[in-house]
Amino acid sequence: MMEKIDHIAIVVNNINRGVDWYTKNRDCRVKYQDSSWALLEFENVDLALVLPSEHPPHIAFVDESIKNGTVHRDGSESIYDHDTFGNIIEKIKYKKDQKNKK
Amino acid sequence: MMEKIDHIAIVVNNINRGVDWYTKNRDCRVKYQDSSWALLEFENVDLALVLPSEHPPHIAFVDESIKNGTVHRDGSESIYDHDTFGNIIEKIKYKKDQKNKK
């Protein structure tokens, strides 16, 4: 069985300008936006825009097995890992039904 | 209408070892592999592994409007662009029905 990539995160130096650029140049929907990050929805995967001071660029997978991760304000829990080639991977666990409510 | 992200590409220093790592640690399928690049299929999006000497990390979107791009051996045509924040974007046009045959 194949799994889904939950989201991809890339770094921009200004979230509002990043959202402007992507919504003007690509066909996507703004799922969440504040001054520190934004989540853009594409048909098949979400693209997060983050600030360099807050998060590294990464690829996120849902992983129900993680323990003692960072708990975010929305109740999701995650840990950062890496693929041994320098690419950062986030393993994230959502609260039950959280993902569908977004 | 929302568009799909065609693929994401990340850099690894050895394609075979990269494929080994992802197939052992994540649930994905190898769609293509040679010594210079590989394409891993996840349920919702493809993840390309590329060498640092060949391609930069990037996010790829299908764009039928591109002209005078680089034509690849498989007939696809692409140009690299950027999002003005340092993230590289590939715009790719496939030969008719090519994407479905992969």
N, CA and C atoms of all chains as a GROMACS GRO file, in nm:
protein
  612
    1MET      N    1   0.084  -0.120   0.000
    1MET     CA    2   0.000   0.000   0.000
    1MET      C    3   0.088   0.125   0.000
    2MET      N    4   0.050   0.218  -0.081
    2MET     CA    5   0.128   0.341  -0.084
    2MET      C    6   0.070   0.442   0.013
    3GLU      N    7   0.158   0.521   0.070
    3GLU     CA    8   0.109   0.626   0.160
    3GLU      C    9   0.106   0.759   0.085
    4LYS      N   10   0.040   0.857   0.147
    4LYS     CA   11   0.034   0.991   0.091
    4LYS      C   12   0.144   1.077   0.150
    5ILE      N   13   0.191   1.174   0.073
    5ILE     CA   14   0.271   1.280   0.132
    5ILE      C   15   0.173   1.381   0.189
    6ASP      N   16   0.184   1.410   0.319
    6ASP     CA   17   0.087   1.497   0.384
    6ASP      C   18   0.100   1.642   0.337
    7HIS      N   19   0.220   1.694   0.340
    7HIS     CA   20   0.245   1.827   0.285
    7HIS      C   21   0.392   1.844   0.256
    8ILE      N   22   0.421   1.945   0.178
    8ILE     CA   23   0.558   1.987   0.149
    8ILE      C   24   0.570   2.128   0.205
    9ALA      N   25   0.682   2.160   0.265
    9ALA     CA   26   0.701   2.296   0.316
    9ALA      C   27   0.822   2.360   0.250
   10ILE      N   28   0.802   2.482   0.203
   10ILE     CA   29   0.913   2.558   0.146
   10ILE      C   30   0.924   2.691   0.220
   11VAL      N   31   1.044   2.747   0.214
   11VAL     CA   32   1.070   2.870   0.288
   11VAL      C   33   1.051   2.992   0.198
   12VAL      N   34   0.980   3.091   0.249
   12VAL     CA   35   0.970   3.222   0.184
   12VAL      C   36   1.004   3.327   0.291
   13ASN      N   37   1.048   3.445   0.247
   13ASN     CA   38   1.088   3.543   0.349
   13ASN      C   39   0.974   3.631   0.397
   14ASN      N   40   0.858   3.618   0.333
   14ASN     CA   41   0.740   3.695   0.376
   14ASN      C   42   0.617   3.613   0.337
   15ILE      N   43   0.539   3.575   0.437
   15ILE     CA   44   0.428   3.483   0.411
   15ILE      C   45   0.322   3.547   0.318
   16ASN      N   46   0.285   3.672   0.346
   16ASN     CA   47   0.183   3.734   0.263
   16ASN      C   48   0.226   3.745   0.117
   17ARG      N   49   0.350   3.783   0.097
   17ARG     CA   50   0.399   3.793  -0.040
   17ARG      C   51   0.409   3.656  -0.105
   18GLY      N   52   0.445   3.556  -0.025
   18GLY     CA   53   0.450   3.419  -0.077
   18GLY      C   54   0.311   3.372  -0.120
   19VAL      N   55   0.211   3.397  -0.036
   19VAL     CA   56   0.074   3.358  -0.070
   19VAL      C   57   0.030   3.432  -0.196
   20ASP      N   58   0.062   3.561  -0.204
   20ASP     CA   59   0.026   3.638  -0.324
   20ASP      C   60   0.087   3.575  -0.449
   21TRP      N   61   0.215   3.540  -0.439
   21TRP     CA   62   0.282   3.487  -0.558
   21TRP      C   63   0.217   3.355  -0.601
   22TYR      N   64   0.194   3.265  -0.507
   22TYR     CA   65   0.140   3.134  -0.545
   22TYR      C   66  -0.004   3.143  -0.592
   23THR      N   67  -0.084   3.226  -0.529
   23THR     CA   68  -0.224   3.234  -0.573
   23THR      C   69  -0.236   3.305  -0.708
   24LYS      N   70  -0.141   3.393  -0.739
   24LYS     CA   71  -0.145   3.460  -0.870
   24LYS      C   72  -0.088   3.373  -0.981
   25ASN      N   73   0.013   3.292  -0.947
   25ASN     CA   74   0.085   3.218  -1.051
   25ASN      C   75   0.043   3.072  -1.065
   26ARG      N   76  -0.021   3.017  -0.966
   26ARG     CA   77  -0.063   2.877  -0.972
   26ARG      C   78  -0.209   2.868  -0.928
   27ASP      N   79  -0.275   2.759  -0.964
   27ASP     CA   80  -0.414   2.741  -0.924
   27ASP      C   81  -0.422   2.663  -0.793
   28CYS      N   82  -0.434   2.736  -0.684
   28CYS     CA   83  -0.441   2.673  -0.553
   28CYS      C   84  -0.533   2.755  -0.463
   29ARG      N   85  -0.564   2.699  -0.348
   29ARG     CA   86  -0.657   2.762  -0.254
   29ARG      C   87  -0.585   2.784  -0.121
   30VAL      N   88  -0.610   2.897  -0.059
   30VAL     CA   89  -0.548   2.926   0.071
   30VAL      C   90  -0.629   2.857   0.181
   31LYS      N   91  -0.566   2.761   0.245
   31LYS     CA   92  -0.633   2.683   0.349
   31LYS      C   93  -0.613   2.749   0.485
   32TYR      N   94  -0.498   2.810   0.504
   32TYR     CA   95  -0.469   2.881   0.629
   32TYR      C   96  -0.362   2.985   0.601
   33GLN      N   97  -0.371   3.099   0.671
   33GLN     CA   98  -0.269   3.202   0.654
   33GLN      C   99  -0.262   3.291   0.776
   34ASP      N  100  -0.144   3.308   0.832
   34ASP     CA  101  -0.119   3.418   0.926
   34ASP      C  102   0.020   3.472   0.891
   35SER      N  103   0.076   3.556   0.978
   35SER     CA  104   0.203   3.619   0.938
   35SER      C  105   0.322   3.524   0.951
   36SER      N  106   0.302   3.409   1.017
   36SER     CA  107   0.417   3.320   1.038
   36SER      C  108   0.417   3.195   0.950
   37TRP      N  109   0.302   3.161   0.892
   37TRP     CA  110   0.301   3.050   0.797
   37TRP      C  111   0.168   3.050   0.722
   38ALA      N  112   0.164   2.973   0.615
   38ALA     CA  113   0.041   2.957   0.538
   38ALA      C  114   0.037   2.816   0.482
   39LEU      N  115  -0.086   2.771   0.455
   39LEU     CA  116  -0.102   2.639   0.396
   39LEU      C  117  -0.185   2.654   0.268
   40LEU      N  118  -0.123   2.615   0.157
   40LEU     CA  119  -0.190   2.624   0.027
   40LEU      C  120  -0.234   2.485  -0.015
   41GLU      N  121  -0.357   2.476  -0.060
   41GLU     CA  122  -0.411   2.346  -0.102
   41GLU      C  123  -0.402   2.332  -0.254
   42PHE      N  124  -0.336   2.228  -0.299
   42PHE     CA  125  -0.340   2.189  -0.439
   42PHE      C  126  -0.430   2.066  -0.447
   43GLU      N  127  -0.462   2.024  -0.569
   43GLU     CA  128  -0.559   1.915  -0.581
   43GLU      C  129  -0.511   1.789  -0.510
   44ASN      N  130  -0.381   1.764  -0.517
   44ASN     CA  131  -0.332   1.636  -0.462
   44ASN      C  132  -0.250   1.646  -0.335
   45VAL      N  133  -0.200   1.764  -0.302
   45VAL     CA  134  -0.112   1.774  -0.184
   45VAL      C  135  -0.110   1.920  -0.136
   46ASP      N  136  -0.082   1.940  -0.008
   46ASP     CA  137  -0.076   2.075   0.047
   46ASP      C  138   0.068   2.127   0.045
   47LEU      N  139   0.081   2.256   0.019
   47LEU     CA  140   0.212   2.322   0.017
   47LEU      C  141   0.213   2.427   0.129
   48ALA      N  142   0.302   2.407   0.227
   48ALA     CA  143   0.314   2.504   0.336
   48ALA      C  144   0.422   2.606   0.303
   49LEU      N  145   0.392   2.731   0.333
   49LEU     CA  146   0.494   2.836   0.322
   49LEU      C  147   0.535   2.872   0.464
   50VAL      N  148   0.664   2.865   0.491
   50VAL     CA  149   0.713   2.890   0.627
   50VAL      C  150   0.826   2.992   0.623
   51LEU      N  151   0.853   3.052   0.738
   51LEU     CA  152   0.962   3.149   0.747
   51LEU      C  153   1.092   3.078   0.781
   52PRO      N  154   1.204   3.131   0.731
   52PRO     CA  155   1.333   3.065   0.758
   52PRO      C  156   1.366   3.058   0.907
   53SER      N  157   1.314   3.151   0.984
   53SER     CA  158   1.342   3.151   1.128
   53SER      C  159   1.256   3.050   1.204
   54GLU      N  160   1.155   2.992   1.138
   54GLU     CA  161   1.060   2.904   1.208
   54GLU      C  162   1.075   2.756   1.174
   55HIS      N  163   1.089   2.728   1.047
   55HIS     CA  164   1.094   2.587   1.005
   55HIS      C  165   1.190   2.571   0.888
   56PRO      N  166   1.250   2.454   0.878
   56PRO     CA  167   1.329   2.424   0.758
   56PRO      C  168   1.235   2.375   0.648
   57PRO      N  169   1.278   2.380   0.524
   57PRO     CA  170   1.199   2.316   0.418
   57PRO      C  171   1.193   2.166   0.447
   58HIS      N  172   1.078   2.104   0.421
   58HIS     CA  173   1.066   1.962   0.455
   58HIS      C  174   0.952   1.895   0.379
   59ILE      N  175   0.951   1.764   0.389
   59ILE     CA  176   0.842   1.682   0.336
   59ILE      C  177   0.780   1.611   0.456
   60ALA      N  178   0.646   1.616   0.464
   60ALA     CA  179   0.580   1.561   0.583
   60ALA      C  180   0.496   1.438   0.550
   61PHE      N  181   0.510   1.338   0.636
   61PHE     CA  182   0.434   1.214   0.626
   61PHE      C  183   0.355   1.194   0.754
   62VAL      N  184   0.236   1.142   0.740
   62VAL     CA  185   0.160   1.106   0.860
   62VAL      C  186   0.222   0.982   0.922
   63ASP      N  187   0.246   0.987   1.050
   63ASP     CA  188   0.306   0.873   1.119
   63ASP      C  189   0.243   0.862   1.258
   64GLU      N  190   0.157   0.764   1.273
   64GLU     CA  191   0.083   0.747   1.398
   64GLU      C  192   0.170   0.692   1.510
   65SER      N  193   0.291   0.648   1.476
   65SER     CA  194   0.375   0.582   1.576
   65SER      C  195   0.465   0.678   1.653
   66ILE      N  196   0.465   0.806   1.617
   66ILE     CA  197   0.560   0.896   1.686
   66ILE      C  198   0.519   0.919   1.832
   67LYS      N  199   0.621   0.943   1.912
   67LYS     CA  200   0.601   0.964   2.056
   67LYS      C  201   0.686   1.082   2.100
   68ASN      N  202   0.637   1.158   2.199
   68ASN     CA  203   0.712   1.269   2.256
   68ASN      C  204   0.754   1.375   2.154
   69GLY      N  205   0.665   1.397   2.057
   69GLY     CA  206   0.692   1.501   1.959
   69GLY      C  207   0.652   1.638   2.011
   70THR      N  208   0.674   1.739   1.930
   70THR     CA  209   0.628   1.874   1.962
   70THR      C  210   0.478   1.882   1.938
   71VAL      N  211   0.402   1.926   2.039
   71VAL     CA  212   0.258   1.939   2.022
   71VAL      C  213   0.226   2.082   1.979
   72HIS      N  214   0.157   2.095   1.867
   72HIS     CA  215   0.125   2.227   1.814
   72HIS      C  216  -0.008   2.275   1.872
   73ARG      N  217  -0.035   2.404   1.850
   73ARG     CA  218  -0.157   2.463   1.905
   73ARG      C  219  -0.283   2.391   1.858
   74ASP      N  220  -0.279   2.336   1.738
   74ASP     CA  221  -0.399   2.269   1.686
   74ASP      C  222  -0.410   2.123   1.731
   75GLY      N  223  -0.317   2.081   1.818
   75GLY     CA  224  -0.326   1.946   1.872
   75GLY      C  225  -0.246   1.843   1.794
   76SER      N  226  -0.198   1.880   1.677
   76SER     CA  227  -0.114   1.785   1.602
   76SER      C  228   0.021   1.773   1.673
   77GLU      N  229   0.087   1.663   1.648
   77GLU     CA  230   0.215   1.636   1.714
   77GLU      C  231   0.314   1.594   1.607
   78SER      N  232   0.435   1.645   1.614
   78SER     CA  233   0.529   1.608   1.508
   78SER      C  234   0.673   1.605   1.556
   79ILE      N  235   0.752   1.531   1.483
   79ILE     CA  236   0.897   1.534   1.505
   79ILE      C  237   0.965   1.551   1.370
   80TYR      N  238   1.080   1.618   1.374
   80TYR     CA  239   1.161   1.629   1.253
   80TYR      C  240   1.264   1.518   1.251
   81ASP      N  241   1.281   1.463   1.133
   81ASP     CA  242   1.381   1.359   1.113
   81ASP      C  243   1.453   1.396   0.981
   82HIS      N  244   1.538   1.308   0.932
   82HIS     CA  245   1.602   1.337   0.803
   82HIS      C  246   1.623   1.205   0.730
   83ASP      N  247   1.647   1.215   0.600
   83ASP     CA  248   1.654   1.094   0.517
   83ASP      C  249   1.797   1.043   0.500
   84THR      N  250   1.889   1.096   0.576
   84THR     CA  251   2.033   1.064   0.572
   84THR      C  252   2.103   1.124   0.450
   85PHE      N  253   2.029   1.202   0.370
   85PHE     CA  254   2.090   1.271   0.255
   85PHE      C  255   2.075   1.422   0.270
   86GLY      N  256   2.035   1.467   0.387
   86GLY     CA  257   2.024   1.611   0.410
   86GLY      C  258   1.884   1.666   0.391
   87ASN      N  259   1.789   1.582   0.350
   87ASN     CA  260   1.652   1.629   0.333
   87ASN      C  261   1.574   1.606   0.462
   88ILE      N  262   1.506   1.709   0.504
   88ILE     CA  263   1.434   1.701   0.632
   88ILE      C  264   1.294   1.647   0.612
   89ILE      N  265   1.259   1.554   0.697
   89ILE     CA  266   1.130   1.487   0.693
   89ILE      C  267   1.057   1.514   0.824
   90GLU      N  268   0.933   1.555   0.813
   90GLU     CA  269   0.850   1.573   0.933
   90GLU      C  270   0.757   1.452   0.942
   91LYS      N  271   0.751   1.394   1.061
   91LYS     CA  272   0.652   1.289   1.086
   91LYS      C  273   0.545   1.352   1.172
   92ILE      N  274   0.422   1.350   1.125
   92ILE     CA  275   0.315   1.423   1.193
   92ILE      C  276   0.197   1.332   1.223
   93LYS      N  277   0.139   1.355   1.340
   93LYS     CA  278   0.023   1.278   1.385
   93LYS      C  279  -0.087   1.379   1.415
   94TYR      N  280  -0.201   1.366   1.351
   94TYR     CA  281  -0.310   1.459   1.374
   94TYR      C  282  -0.402   1.407   1.483
   95LYS      N  283  -0.472   1.499   1.547
   95LYS     CA  284  -0.578   1.455   1.638
   95LYS      C  285  -0.686   1.389   1.554
   96LYS      N  286  -0.759   1.298   1.614
   96LYS     CA  287  -0.861   1.225   1.539
   96LYS      C  288  -0.956   1.322   1.468
   97ASP      N  289  -0.978   1.298   1.341
   97ASP     CA  290  -1.070   1.380   1.260
   97ASP      C  291  -1.020   1.521   1.234
   98GLN      N  292  -0.903   1.554   1.286
   98GLN     CA  293  -0.854   1.691   1.268
   98GLN      C  294  -0.829   1.722   1.122
   99LYS      N  295  -0.767   1.627   1.055
   99LYS     CA  296  -0.728   1.650   0.917
   99LYS      C  297  -0.850   1.680   0.829
  100ASN      N  298  -0.962   1.615   0.858
  100ASN     CA  299  -1.080   1.635   0.774
  100ASN      C  300  -1.148   1.768   0.800
  101LYS      N  301  -1.125   1.824   0.920
  101LYS     CA  302  -1.194   1.948   0.955
  101LYS      C  303  -1.130   2.071   0.895
  102LYS      N  304  -1.006   2.058   0.852
  102LYS     CA  305  -0.932   2.174   0.800
  102LYS      C  306  -1.001   2.240   0.682
  103MET      N  307  -1.055   2.628  -1.007
  103MET     CA  308  -1.008   2.489  -1.014
  103MET      C  309  -0.866   2.480  -0.961
  104MET      N  310  -0.843   2.379  -0.883
  104MET     CA  311  -0.708   2.362  -0.831
  104MET      C  312  -0.627   2.272  -0.923
  105GLU      N  313  -0.500   2.301  -0.931
  105GLU     CA  314  -0.413   2.214  -1.011
  105GLU      C  315  -0.339   2.116  -0.920
  106LYS      N  316  -0.280   2.016  -0.984
  106LYS     CA  317  -0.199   1.919  -0.910
  106LYS      C  318  -0.052   1.960  -0.911
  107ILE      N  319   0.020   1.922  -0.807
  107ILE     CA  320   0.165   1.928  -0.813
  107ILE      C  321   0.210   1.800  -0.882
  108ASP      N  322   0.283   1.815  -0.993
  108ASP     CA  323   0.321   1.698  -1.072
  108ASP      C  324   0.422   1.610  -0.999
  109HIS      N  325   0.527   1.671  -0.951
  109HIS     CA  326   0.623   1.598  -0.868
  109HIS      C  327   0.706   1.696  -0.786
  110ILE      N  328   0.772   1.640  -0.688
  110ILE     CA  329   0.866   1.714  -0.605
  110ILE      C  330   1.001   1.646  -0.629
  111ALA      N  331   1.108   1.723  -0.638
  111ALA     CA  332   1.239   1.661  -0.654
  111ALA      C  333   1.330   1.703  -0.540
  112ILE      N  334   1.396   1.605  -0.481
  112ILE     CA  335   1.495   1.633  -0.377
  112ILE      C  336   1.628   1.571  -0.417
  113VAL      N  337   1.733   1.627  -0.361
  113VAL     CA  338   1.868   1.585  -0.397
  113VAL      C  339   1.920   1.479  -0.300
  114VAL      N  340   1.976   1.372  -0.355
  114VAL     CA  341   2.048   1.272  -0.275
  114VAL      C  342   2.184   1.251  -0.342
  115ASN      N  343   2.282   1.204  -0.267
  115ASN     CA  344   2.414   1.193  -0.330
  115ASN      C  345   2.437   1.057  -0.397
  116ASN      N  346   2.342   0.967  -0.383
  116ASN     CA  347   2.353   0.837  -0.450
  116ASN      C  348   2.211   0.786  -0.473
  117ILE      N  349   2.175   0.767  -0.597
  117ILE     CA  350   2.035   0.733  -0.629
  117ILE      C  351   1.995   0.598  -0.571
  118ASN      N  352   2.080   0.498  -0.587
  118ASN     CA  353   2.043   0.365  -0.536
  118ASN      C  354   2.023   0.366  -0.385
  119ARG      N  355   2.114   0.435  -0.317
  119ARG     CA  356   2.098   0.441  -0.171
  119ARG      C  357   1.975   0.523  -0.132
  120GLY      N  358   1.946   0.626  -0.211
  120GLY     CA  359   1.826   0.705  -0.185
  120GLY      C  360   1.700   0.621  -0.202
  121VAL      N  361   1.696   0.543  -0.310
  121VAL     CA  362   1.580   0.456  -0.334
  121VAL      C  363   1.568   0.354  -0.221
  122ASP      N  364   1.680   0.298  -0.180
  122ASP     CA  365   1.679   0.203  -0.068
  122ASP      C  366   1.619   0.267   0.056
  123TRP      N  367   1.664   0.385   0.088
  123TRP     CA  368   1.618   0.450   0.210
  123TRP      C  369   1.466   0.474   0.206
  124TYR      N  370   1.419   0.529   0.094
  124TYR     CA  371   1.276   0.563   0.087
  124TYR      C  372   1.188   0.439   0.081
  125THR      N  373   1.232   0.337   0.010
  125THR     CA  374   1.147   0.218   0.002
  125THR      C  375   1.147   0.140   0.134
  126LYS      N  376   1.256   0.154   0.211
  126LYS     CA  377   1.258   0.086   0.341
  126LYS      C  378   1.183   0.165   0.448
  127ASN      N  379   1.187   0.296   0.439
  127ASN     CA  380   1.132   0.378   0.546
  127ASN      C  381   0.993   0.435   0.520
  128ARG      N  382   0.951   0.438   0.395
  128ARG     CA  383   0.819   0.490   0.362
  128ARG      C  384   0.750   0.393   0.268
  129ASP      N  385   0.617   0.403   0.259
  129ASP     CA  386   0.542   0.315   0.170
  129ASP      C  387   0.525   0.380   0.034
  130CYS      N  388   0.613   0.343  -0.057
  130CYS     CA  389   0.608   0.401  -0.192
  130CYS      C  390   0.653   0.296  -0.293
  131ARG      N  391   0.634   0.327  -0.420
  131ARG     CA  392   0.665   0.234  -0.527
  131ARG      C  393   0.767   0.298  -0.620
  132VAL      N  394   0.863   0.219  -0.667
  132VAL     CA  395   0.963   0.273  -0.759
  132VAL      C  396   0.905   0.273  -0.901
  133LYS      N  397   0.888   0.392  -0.954
  133LYS     CA  398   0.829   0.408  -1.088
  133LYS      C  399   0.938   0.405  -1.194
  134TYR      N  400   1.053   0.457  -1.161
  134TYR     CA  401   1.168   0.458  -1.252
  134TYR      C  402   1.295   0.471  -1.170
  135GLN      N  403   1.402   0.408  -1.217
  135GLN     CA  404   1.529   0.418  -1.147
  135GLN      C  405   1.644   0.390  -1.241
  136ASP      N  406   1.740   0.481  -1.249
  136ASP     CA  407   1.870   0.447  -1.307
  136ASP      C  408   1.975   0.513  -1.217
  137SER      N  409   2.100   0.518  -1.262
  137SER     CA  410   2.202   0.570  -1.169
  137SER      C  411   2.199   0.722  -1.156
  138SER      N  412   2.124   0.790  -1.245
  138SER     CA  413   2.125   0.936  -1.239
  138SER      C  414   1.999   0.998  -1.179
  139TRP      N  415   1.891   0.921  -1.172
  139TRP     CA  416   1.771   0.972  -1.105
  139TRP      C  417   1.672   0.859  -1.082
  140ALA      N  418   1.575   0.885  -0.999
  140ALA     CA  419   1.469   0.786  -0.975
  140ALA      C  420   1.339   0.861  -0.950
  141LEU      N  421   1.228   0.790  -0.975
  141LEU     CA  422   1.098   0.849  -0.950
  141LEU      C  423   1.020   0.754  -0.858
  142LEU      N  424   0.984   0.804  -0.742
  142LEU     CA  425   0.909   0.725  -0.644
  142LEU      C  426   0.764   0.770  -0.645
  143GLU      N  427   0.674   0.675  -0.650
  143GLU     CA  428   0.532   0.707  -0.652
  143GLU      C  429   0.472   0.694  -0.512
  144PHE      N  430   0.412   0.802  -0.465
  144PHE     CA  431   0.330   0.798  -0.345
  144PHE      C  432   0.185   0.804  -0.390
  145GLU      N  433   0.093   0.784  -0.296
  145GLU     CA  434  -0.047   0.776  -0.339
  145GLU      C  435  -0.094   0.903  -0.410
  146ASN      N  436  -0.045   1.017  -0.362
  146ASN     CA  437  -0.097   1.142  -0.418
  146ASN      C  438  -0.001   1.221  -0.504
  147VAL      N  439   0.128   1.192  -0.497
  147VAL     CA  440   0.225   1.274  -0.572
  147VAL      C  441   0.355   1.194  -0.590
  148ASP      N  442   0.431   1.226  -0.694
  148ASP     CA  443   0.558   1.157  -0.719
  148ASP      C  444   0.674   1.234  -0.656
  149LEU      N  445   0.770   1.159  -0.606
  149LEU     CA  446   0.890   1.218  -0.547
  149LEU      C  447   1.011   1.175  -0.630
  150ALA      N  448   1.078   1.271  -0.692
  150ALA     CA  449   1.197   1.240  -0.772
  150ALA      C  450   1.322   1.254  -0.685
  151LEU      N  451   1.413   1.160  -0.701
  151LEU     CA  452   1.544   1.169  -0.637
  151LEU      C  453   1.643   1.205  -0.747
  152VAL      N  454   1.717   1.312  -0.727
  152VAL     CA  455   1.810   1.358  -0.830
  152VAL      C  456   1.948   1.380  -0.769
  153LEU      N  457   2.049   1.384  -0.857
  153LEU     CA  458   2.186   1.409  -0.811
  153LEU      C  459   2.213   1.559  -0.808
  154PRO      N  460   2.296   1.602  -0.712
  154PRO     CA  461   2.324   1.746  -0.703
  154PRO      C  462   2.388   1.802  -0.830
  155SER      N  463   2.459   1.717  -0.903
  155SER     CA  464   2.525   1.765  -1.026
  155SER      C  465   2.428   1.775  -1.143
  156GLU      N  466   2.307   1.722  -1.126
  156GLU     CA  467   2.214   1.717  -1.240
  156GLU      C  468   2.097   1.815  -1.230
  157HIS      N  469   2.035   1.819  -1.113
  157HIS     CA  470   1.917   1.903  -1.098
  157HIS      C  471   1.914   1.966  -0.960
  158PRO      N  472   1.854   2.082  -0.950
  158PRO     CA  473   1.831   2.140  -0.817
  158PRO      C  474   1.705   2.079  -0.757
  159PRO      N  475   1.687   2.088  -0.626
  159PRO     CA  476   1.558   2.048  -0.569
  159PRO      C  477   1.451   2.142  -0.626
  160HIS      N  478   1.333   2.088  -0.652
  160HIS     CA  479   1.230   2.173  -0.714
  160HIS      C  480   1.091   2.114  -0.693
  161ILE      N  481   0.992   2.196  -0.726
  161ILE     CA  482   0.852   2.154  -0.729
  161ILE      C  483   0.807   2.171  -0.873
  162ALA      N  484   0.742   2.067  -0.928
  162ALA     CA  485   0.706   2.071  -1.071
  162ALA      C  486   0.555   2.078  -1.091
  163PHE      N  487   0.516   2.165  -1.183
  163PHE     CA  488   0.376   2.182  -1.221
  163PHE      C  489   0.363   2.156  -1.370
  164VAL      N  490   0.254   2.095  -1.410
  164VAL     CA  491   0.228   2.080  -1.553
  164VAL      C  492   0.188   2.216  -1.608
  165ASP      N  493   0.251   2.254  -1.718
  165ASP     CA  494   0.219   2.383  -1.781
  165ASP      C  495   0.226   2.366  -1.933
  166GLU      N  496   0.109   2.363  -1.994
  166GLU     CA  497   0.101   2.339  -2.138
  166GLU      C  498   0.147   2.460  -2.219
  167SER      N  499   0.166   2.574  -2.152
  167SER     CA  500   0.195   2.697  -2.227
  167SER      C  501   0.344   2.720  -2.250
  168ILE      N  502   0.430   2.634  -2.196
  168ILE     CA  503   0.573   2.662  -2.210
  168ILE      C  504   0.620   2.642  -2.353
  169LYS      N  505   0.722   2.720  -2.388
  169LYS     CA  506   0.777   2.716  -2.524
  169LYS      C  507   0.930   2.716  -2.514
  170ASN      N  508   0.995   2.648  -2.607
  170ASN     CA  509   1.141   2.647  -2.614
  170ASN      C  510   1.208   2.594  -2.486
  171GLY      N  511   1.143   2.496  -2.424
  171GLY     CA  512   1.204   2.436  -2.306
  171GLY      C  513   1.304   2.329  -2.345
  172THR      N  514   1.364   2.269  -2.245
  172THR     CA  515   1.455   2.156  -2.267
  172THR      C  516   1.371   2.032  -2.296
  173VAL      N  517   1.400   1.965  -2.409
  173VAL     CA  518   1.325   1.844  -2.442
  173VAL      C  519   1.402   1.723  -2.388
  174HIS      N  520   1.337   1.643  -2.308
  174HIS     CA  521   1.400   1.526  -2.248
  174HIS      C  522   1.386   1.405  -2.339
  175ARG      N  523   1.463   1.300  -2.306
  175ARG     CA  524   1.461   1.180  -2.390
  175ARG      C  525   1.322   1.120  -2.404
  176ASP      N  526   1.240   1.137  -2.301
  176ASP     CA  527   1.106   1.079  -2.307
  176ASP      C  528   1.005   1.169  -2.380
  177GLY      N  529   1.052   1.280  -2.433
  177GLY     CA  530   0.963   1.367  -2.509
  177GLY      C  531   0.900   1.478  -2.426
  178SER      N  532   0.914   1.472  -2.296
  178SER     CA  533   0.860   1.580  -2.214
  178SER      C  534   0.949   1.704  -2.232
  179GLU      N  535   0.892   1.818  -2.206
  179GLU     CA  536   0.964   1.944  -2.226
  179GLU      C  537   0.948   2.027  -2.100
  180SER      N  538   1.053   2.090  -2.055
  180SER     CA  539   1.039   2.166  -1.931
  180SER      C  540   1.131   2.286  -1.925
  181ILE      N  541   1.092   2.380  -1.844
  181ILE     CA  542   1.180   2.493  -1.812
  181ILE      C  543   1.182   2.510  -1.659
  182TYR      N  544   1.296   2.557  -1.610
  182TYR     CA  545   1.306   2.590  -1.469
  182TYR      C  546   1.276   2.738  -1.450
  183ASP      N  547   1.202   2.765  -1.347
  183ASP     CA  548   1.168   2.902  -1.311
  183ASP      C  549   1.189   2.911  -1.159
  184HIS      N  550   1.151   3.021  -1.098
  184HIS     CA  551   1.162   3.028  -0.952
  184HIS      C  552   1.047   3.114  -0.901
  185ASP      N  553   1.022   3.104  -0.772
  185ASP     CA  554   0.904   3.170  -0.716
  185ASP      C  555   0.936   3.307  -0.658
  186THR      N  556   1.052   3.360  -0.687
  186THR     CA  557   1.105   3.488  -0.637
  186THR      C  558   1.146   3.482  -0.490
  187PHE      N  559   1.137   3.364  -0.428
  187PHE     CA  560   1.181   3.348  -0.289
  187PHE      C  561   1.293   3.244  -0.280
  188GLY      N  562   1.349   3.208  -0.395
  188GLY     CA  563   1.460   3.114  -0.394
  188GLY      C  564   1.421   2.969  -0.415
  189ASN      N  565   1.291   2.943  -0.426
  189ASN     CA  566   1.247   2.805  -0.451
  189ASN      C  567   1.234   2.781  -0.601
  190ILE      N  568   1.289   2.672  -0.648
  190ILE     CA  569   1.290   2.646  -0.790
  190ILE      C  570   1.166   2.568  -0.830
  191ILE      N  571   1.106   2.615  -0.939
  191ILE     CA  572   0.983   2.556  -0.991
  191ILE      C  573   1.010   2.507  -1.132
  192GLU      N  574   0.972   2.385  -1.158
  192GLU     CA  575   0.983   2.333  -1.294
  192GLU      C  576   0.844   2.338  -1.357
  193LYS      N  577   0.837   2.390  -1.478
  193LYS     CA  578   0.712   2.384  -1.554
  193LYS      C  579   0.733   2.278  -1.661
  194ILE      N  580   0.647   2.177  -1.662
  194ILE     CA  581   0.670   2.062  -1.749
  194ILE      C  582   0.547   2.033  -1.834
  195LYS      N  583   0.575   1.997  -1.958
  195LYS     CA  584   0.469   1.963  -2.054
  195LYS      C  585   0.499   1.822  -2.102
  196TYR      N  586   0.404   1.730  -2.086
  196TYR     CA  587   0.426   1.592  -2.129
  196TYR      C  588   0.374   1.572  -2.271
  197LYS      N  589   0.430   1.476  -2.341
  197LYS     CA  590   0.371   1.436  -2.468
  197LYS      C  591   0.232   1.381  -2.440
  198LYS      N  592   0.145   1.392  -2.535
  198LYS     CA  593   0.007   1.346  -2.516
  198LYS      C  594   0.005   1.201  -2.467
  199ASP      N  595  -0.070   1.174  -2.363
  199ASP     CA  596  -0.085   1.040  -2.305
  199ASP      C  597   0.040   0.986  -2.239
  200GLN      N  598   0.148   1.062  -2.241
  200GLN     CA  599   0.273   1.013  -2.183
  200GLN      C  600   0.258   0.988  -2.034
  201LYS      N  601   0.195   1.081  -1.967
  201LYS     CA  602   0.186   1.073  -1.821
  201LYS      C  603   0.113   0.946  -1.778
  202ASN      N  604   0.012   0.907  -1.854
  202ASN     CA  605  -0.064   0.789  -1.815
  202ASN      C  606   0.008   0.657  -1.841
  203LYS      N  607   0.105   0.664  -1.933
  203LYS     CA  608   0.174   0.539  -1.969
  203LYS      C  609   0.281   0.500  -1.869
  204LYS      N  610   0.327   0.596  -1.789
  204LYS     CA  611   0.438   0.569  -1.695
  204LYS      C  612   0.408   0.455  -1.601
   0.00000   0.00000   0.00000
